Amino acid sequence: MSQTDLTRAVITPTNAPGLKRVRQLGSQLSSVLWDKLCFDPSGARLLAKADSRLRWWNLDAATDVPSGSVELKMEPIEALFHGSNHIVTAGPPVAEAAVTWRPRLMAFSTTDGSLWREETLSAPAIGLAMSRDGMLLAILERGEALLWDVAGWKRIRDLLGVQWQASVKACAFSRDSRFAAVIVTYYDHDQAALYLWDLKASSHPWVHPLGFQFAAGVAFHPTRPLLVARGVHEVVVMDVHERRVLRTFTDDTHYVSNVDFSPDGEWMVSASDNHGFALYHFDTGEVLFSHSDDSELPTGDAISSPDGRLIACAQGDGTVGLWSTESALS
């Protein structure tokens, strides 16, 4: 973490209304479809996936130019950090010796973007999730789901029970890696659903219809045995041990596309269709802060840094905005 980061205050429900954009990473792109952002576990690197481009930044460096990039032949569904030194994604093969029509799980070096490892998949990946410690990867393919050992680069076992007549919106692991969750929207009826696996108890998931049509995101609470399943307007909070809904609330003001927690779980952040993002108090659902960049171009993810001092938002012009509160030393 840089000295500049150490002087930034941790974002709280109290100081969230004072959020300001402090950096803008990357150059503007004429045409971009943002999807995903990801911090590495240390918070020193930030990864952005836009279309078939992967770009990442060293946030300790003074420059806002990416420290590395990879251009894939086909748009991947997700890209995630494995520690700080590697990026894992799924897409077409990039090695000359690879069979051109077989999709691959790939890992790249953050040092120079070189291919570190790859593995043939049986079908295109429609969802990926990495555990917090970087040891486990959930790979959702057309027709099956796998639990993957990233360090050993090998399959652990199948994850059973998913009906694949669905569009996977998001996947997540709990902080202790015990639970894995997937939120989907079915093709054949108008209801989203949650799949929750207890990885220590059973290979079959608990399946819960969510009562809304379009899935937006799923995230585990960082300190309590809870998860949030998010629709574009709806929020459902569930107890993962008791398998029951604790509360719901609706935000008709914002049309959101993802959900992420602060490290202490006091607030959630979501990208919104008014081309910005919004912060919500977890316990009350109150909107603590919202921003729109007044652009007609859609934004991508809005996420919290691991230390809770920054929010990153993928902006419609292809850049990434970093937001923080006033300096803790000011």
C-alpha positions as CSV (number, residue, x, y, z in Angstrom):
1,M,0.0,0.0,0.0
2,S,1.4,3.4,-0.9
3,Q,1.8,6.3,1.6
4,T,-1.0,8.1,-0.3
5,D,-3.4,5.3,0.4
6,L,-2.4,5.3,4.1
7,T,-3.5,8.9,4.4
8,R,-6.9,8.2,2.9
9,A,-9.8,7.6,5.4
10,V,-11.6,4.4,5.5
11,I,-15.0,5.0,3.9
12,T,-17.9,4.8,6.5
13,P,-21.6,5.5,6.4
14,T,-20.7,8.8,8.2
15,N,-18.1,10.1,5.7
16,A,-19.5,8.5,2.5
17,P,-21.4,11.7,1.5
18,G,-18.0,13.3,1.1
19,L,-16.7,10.9,-1.6
20,K,-14.7,12.5,-4.4
21,R,-13.0,11.2,-7.5
22,V,-9.2,11.3,-6.8
23,R,-7.8,9.5,-9.9
24,Q,-8.8,8.4,-13.4
25,L,-7.0,5.4,-14.7
26,G,-6.3,4.7,-18.4
27,S,-7.1,6.6,-21.6
28,Q,-10.5,7.1,-23.1
29,L,-11.7,4.5,-25.6
30,S,-13.9,5.3,-28.5
31,S,-16.0,2.1,-28.1
32,V,-16.1,0.0,-25.0
33,L,-18.4,-2.4,-23.3
34,W,-17.4,-2.5,-19.6
35,D,-18.0,-5.6,-17.6
36,K,-15.8,-6.3,-14.6
37,L,-13.3,-4.8,-12.2
38,C,-11.2,-6.6,-9.6
39,F,-8.7,-5.6,-6.9
40,D,-5.9,-7.9,-6.0
41,P,-5.9,-9.1,-2.4
42,S,-3.4,-6.4,-1.3
43,G,-5.3,-3.6,-3.0
44,A,-2.1,-2.5,-4.9
45,R,-3.3,-3.7,-8.3
46,L,-6.6,-3.2,-10.1
47,L,-7.8,-5.3,-13.1
48,A,-10.3,-4.2,-15.7
49,K,-12.0,-6.3,-18.3
50,A,-13.6,-4.4,-21.2
51,D,-14.7,-6.4,-24.3
52,S,-11.7,-8.7,-25.1
53,R,-9.2,-6.4,-23.4
54,L,-7.6,-7.0,-20.0
55,R,-5.8,-4.1,-18.5
56,W,-4.3,-3.7,-15.0
57,W,-2.7,-0.9,-13.0
58,N,-0.1,-0.8,-10.2
59,L,-1.8,1.7,-7.9
60,D,1.4,2.4,-6.1
61,A,2.9,3.9,-9.2
62,A,2.4,7.6,-10.0
63,T,1.3,7.0,-13.6
64,D,-2.3,6.2,-14.5
65,V,-1.1,4.3,-17.6
66,P,-1.8,0.5,-17.3
67,S,1.2,-1.5,-16.1
68,G,0.1,-4.5,-18.3
69,S,-2.5,-5.6,-20.8
70,V,-3.7,-8.6,-22.8
71,E,-5.9,-8.7,-25.9
72,L,-7.8,-12.0,-26.3
73,K,-9.3,-13.4,-29.4
74,M,-12.7,-13.6,-27.8
75,E,-14.4,-11.8,-25.0
76,P,-14.0,-13.6,-21.7
77,I,-16.8,-13.8,-19.1
78,E,-14.6,-12.8,-16.2
79,A,-11.0,-12.1,-15.2
80,L,-9.7,-12.4,-11.6
81,F,-6.5,-12.0,-9.6
82,H,-4.8,-15.1,-8.3
83,G,-2.7,-13.4,-5.6
84,S,-0.9,-10.3,-7.0
85,N,1.3,-12.0,-9.6
86,H,-1.3,-13.8,-11.8
87,I,-4.6,-13.2,-13.6
88,V,-7.0,-16.0,-14.3
89,T,-9.6,-15.9,-17.0
90,A,-11.4,-18.2,-19.5
91,G,-11.7,-17.8,-23.2
92,P,-10.1,-18.9,-26.4
93,P,-6.5,-20.4,-26.5
94,V,-3.7,-18.0,-27.0
95,A,-0.7,-20.4,-27.3
96,E,0.1,-21.4,-30.9
97,A,0.0,-25.1,-30.1
98,A,-3.5,-24.9,-28.6
99,V,-6.4,-26.3,-30.5
100,T,-8.2,-23.3,-31.9
101,W,-11.8,-24.5,-31.3
102,R,-11.4,-25.6,-27.6
103,P,-12.0,-23.0,-24.9
104,R,-9.3,-22.7,-22.2
105,L,-8.8,-21.7,-18.6
106,M,-5.8,-19.3,-18.7
107,A,-3.4,-17.7,-16.2
108,F,-1.3,-14.7,-17.2
109,S,1.7,-13.0,-15.4
110,T,1.0,-9.5,-14.1
111,T,4.6,-8.7,-14.7
112,D,4.6,-8.9,-18.5
113,G,1.3,-10.4,-19.5
114,S,2.9,-13.7,-20.6
115,L,0.8,-16.9,-20.5
116,W,1.7,-18.8,-17.3
117,R,-0.7,-21.8,-17.5
118,E,-3.7,-23.0,-19.5
119,E,-6.1,-25.9,-19.4
120,T,-8.6,-27.1,-21.9
121,L,-12.3,-26.7,-20.9
122,S,-15.1,-28.8,-22.1
123,A,-17.3,-25.8,-22.9
124,P,-17.2,-22.0,-22.8
125,A,-17.2,-20.6,-19.3
126,I,-20.3,-18.7,-18.3
127,G,-19.1,-17.7,-14.8
128,L,-16.0,-17.6,-12.6
129,A,-15.4,-16.9,-9.0
130,M,-12.2,-16.8,-6.9
131,S,-12.0,-17.5,-3.2
132,R,-10.5,-14.7,-1.1
133,D,-7.3,-16.7,-0.4
134,G,-6.9,-17.3,-4.2
135,M,-6.8,-21.1,-3.7
136,L,-10.2,-22.1,-5.1
137,L,-11.9,-21.2,-8.4
138,A,-15.5,-22.0,-9.3
139,I,-15.8,-22.6,-13.1
140,L,-19.3,-22.6,-14.5
141,E,-19.6,-24.0,-18.0
142,R,-22.5,-24.9,-20.2
143,G,-23.6,-28.2,-18.7
144,E,-21.4,-28.4,-15.6
145,A,-19.7,-26.6,-12.8
146,L,-16.2,-27.3,-11.4
147,L,-14.3,-26.6,-8.2
148,W,-10.7,-25.9,-9.3
149,D,-7.4,-25.8,-7.3
150,V,-5.7,-22.7,-8.7
151,A,-2.2,-23.3,-7.1
152,G,-2.2,-27.0,-8.1
153,W,-3.9,-26.1,-11.4
154,K,-6.2,-29.2,-11.2
155,R,-9.8,-30.1,-10.9
156,I,-11.0,-30.8,-7.3
157,R,-14.6,-32.0,-8.0
158,D,-17.8,-31.2,-9.8
159,L,-20.4,-28.9,-8.3
160,L,-23.7,-30.6,-8.9
161,G,-27.3,-29.5,-9.2
162,V,-27.4,-26.4,-11.5
163,Q,-30.0,-26.3,-14.2
164,W,-28.3,-24.7,-17.1
165,Q,-31.3,-23.3,-18.9
166,A,-30.1,-20.0,-17.3
167,S,-27.9,-17.0,-17.7
168,V,-25.3,-16.7,-15.0
169,K,-25.0,-13.2,-13.7
170,A,-22.5,-13.5,-10.8
171,C,-20.7,-16.0,-8.6
172,A,-19.0,-15.6,-5.2
173,F,-17.2,-17.4,-2.4
174,S,-17.7,-16.7,1.3
175,R,-14.7,-15.2,3.1
176,D,-13.9,-18.6,4.7
177,S,-14.3,-20.4,1.4
178,R,-17.0,-22.7,2.9
179,F,-19.8,-21.5,0.7
180,A,-20.1,-20.7,-3.0
181,A,-23.1,-18.9,-4.5
182,V,-24.4,-18.3,-8.0
183,I,-27.2,-16.0,-9.1
184,V,-29.0,-16.8,-12.4
185,T,-31.9,-15.7,-14.6
186,Y,-33.7,-18.6,-16.2
187,Y,-34.4,-18.5,-20.0
188,D,-37.8,-20.3,-19.7
189,H,-39.5,-18.4,-16.9
190,D,-39.5,-14.9,-15.4
191,Q,-37.7,-15.5,-12.1
192,A,-34.1,-15.3,-10.9
193,A,-32.7,-17.9,-8.6
194,L,-29.9,-18.4,-6.1
195,Y,-27.7,-21.6,-6.0
196,L,-25.8,-22.0,-2.7
197,W,-23.3,-24.8,-2.1
198,D,-21.9,-25.7,1.4
199,L,-18.6,-27.0,0.2
200,K,-17.9,-28.9,3.4
201,A,-21.2,-30.6,3.7
202,S,-22.6,-31.6,0.2
203,S,-22.0,-31.3,-3.5
204,H,-25.7,-30.4,-4.1
205,P,-26.8,-26.8,-3.7
206,W,-29.7,-25.1,-1.9
207,V,-31.8,-23.5,-4.7
208,H,-33.9,-20.5,-3.8
209,P,-36.3,-18.7,-6.2
210,L,-35.7,-15.0,-5.6
211,G,-39.1,-13.5,-6.6
212,F,-37.7,-11.0,-9.1
213,Q,-37.0,-11.4,-12.8
214,F,-33.5,-10.0,-13.5
215,A,-30.4,-11.0,-11.5
216,A,-27.8,-8.4,-10.9
217,G,-25.3,-9.7,-8.4
218,V,-24.5,-11.8,-5.4
219,A,-22.0,-11.1,-2.5
220,F,-21.3,-12.6,0.9
221,H,-21.2,-10.4,4.0
222,P,-17.5,-10.2,5.1
223,T,-18.1,-10.6,8.8
224,R,-21.5,-12.3,9.3
225,P,-23.0,-15.6,7.8
226,L,-25.2,-13.6,5.4
227,L,-25.3,-13.0,1.6
228,V,-27.1,-10.5,-0.6
229,A,-28.8,-11.5,-3.8
230,R,-29.3,-8.4,-5.9
231,G,-31.9,-7.7,-8.6
232,V,-31.8,-4.5,-10.7
233,H,-34.0,-2.9,-8.0
234,E,-34.5,-5.6,-5.4
235,V,-32.2,-6.6,-2.5
236,V,-32.7,-10.0,-0.7
237,V,-30.6,-10.7,2.5
238,M,-30.3,-14.3,3.5
239,D,-28.8,-16.4,6.3
240,V,-26.5,-18.9,4.7
241,H,-26.6,-21.3,7.7
242,E,-30.3,-21.3,8.2
243,R,-31.2,-21.0,4.5
244,R,-33.8,-18.4,5.0
245,V,-34.6,-14.8,3.9
246,L,-34.0,-12.3,6.7
247,R,-35.2,-9.1,4.9
248,T,-35.7,-7.5,1.6
249,F,-35.8,-3.9,0.4
250,T,-36.3,-2.2,-3.0
251,D,-34.5,0.8,-4.6
252,D,-36.6,2.1,-7.4
253,T,-34.2,5.1,-8.0
254,H,-31.3,3.1,-9.3
255,Y,-31.1,0.3,-11.9
256,V,-28.0,-1.6,-10.7
257,S,-25.7,-4.1,-12.3
258,N,-23.5,-5.5,-9.6
259,V,-23.0,-5.5,-5.8
260,D,-19.9,-5.5,-3.5
261,F,-19.3,-5.0,0.2
262,S,-17.0,-2.8,2.3
263,P,-14.5,-4.8,4.3
264,D,-16.5,-4.4,7.5
265,G,-19.9,-5.0,5.8
266,E,-21.4,-1.7,6.9
267,W,-22.1,-0.6,3.3
268,M,-22.7,-2.0,-0.2
269,V,-21.8,-0.4,-3.5
270,S,-23.4,-1.0,-6.9
271,A,-22.9,0.4,-10.4
272,S,-26.1,2.0,-11.6
273,D,-27.7,2.8,-14.9
274,N,-27.5,6.5,-14.3
275,H,-23.9,6.0,-15.4
276,G,-22.3,6.0,-12.0
277,F,-22.7,4.1,-8.7
278,A,-24.5,4.2,-5.4
279,L,-23.6,3.3,-1.8
280,Y,-26.1,1.7,0.5
281,H,-26.2,1.2,4.3
282,F,-26.4,-2.5,4.7
283,D,-28.7,-2.6,7.8
284,T,-31.1,0.0,6.6
285,G,-30.9,0.1,2.8
286,E,-30.4,3.9,2.9
287,V,-28.6,5.4,0.0
288,L,-25.5,7.0,1.5
289,F,-24.0,8.4,-1.8
290,S,-24.8,8.3,-5.5
291,H,-23.0,9.7,-8.5
292,S,-23.8,10.1,-12.2
293,D,-21.2,11.2,-14.7
294,D,-23.9,12.6,-17.0
295,S,-22.8,10.3,-19.9
296,E,-24.9,8.3,-22.2
297,L,-22.4,5.5,-22.1
298,P,-23.0,2.7,-19.6
299,T,-20.7,2.0,-16.7
300,G,-19.4,-1.3,-15.5
301,D,-18.6,-2.6,-12.0
302,A,-18.3,-0.5,-8.9
303,I,-16.3,-2.2,-6.2
304,S,-14.6,-1.5,-2.9
305,S,-10.9,-1.9,-2.3
306,P,-9.8,-4.5,0.2
307,D,-9.0,-1.9,2.8
308,G,-12.2,0.1,2.2
309,R,-10.4,3.3,1.4
310,L,-11.2,3.4,-2.3
311,I,-14.1,2.7,-4.6
312,A,-13.3,1.9,-8.2
313,C,-15.9,2.5,-10.9
314,A,-15.6,1.5,-14.6
315,Q,-16.6,4.6,-16.5
316,G,-18.4,4.8,-19.8
317,D,-15.5,6.4,-21.6
318,G,-13.2,3.4,-21.0
319,T,-11.4,4.9,-18.0
320,V,-11.6,3.8,-14.4
321,G,-12.4,6.3,-11.7
322,L,-11.0,5.9,-8.1
323,W,-13.1,7.6,-5.3
324,S,-12.2,8.3,-1.7
325,T,-13.1,10.6,1.2
326,E,-11.0,13.4,2.5
327,S,-7.5,12.6,3.8
328,A,-7.5,11.1,7.3
329,L,-4.6,13.5,8.0
330,S,-6.2,16.7,6.8
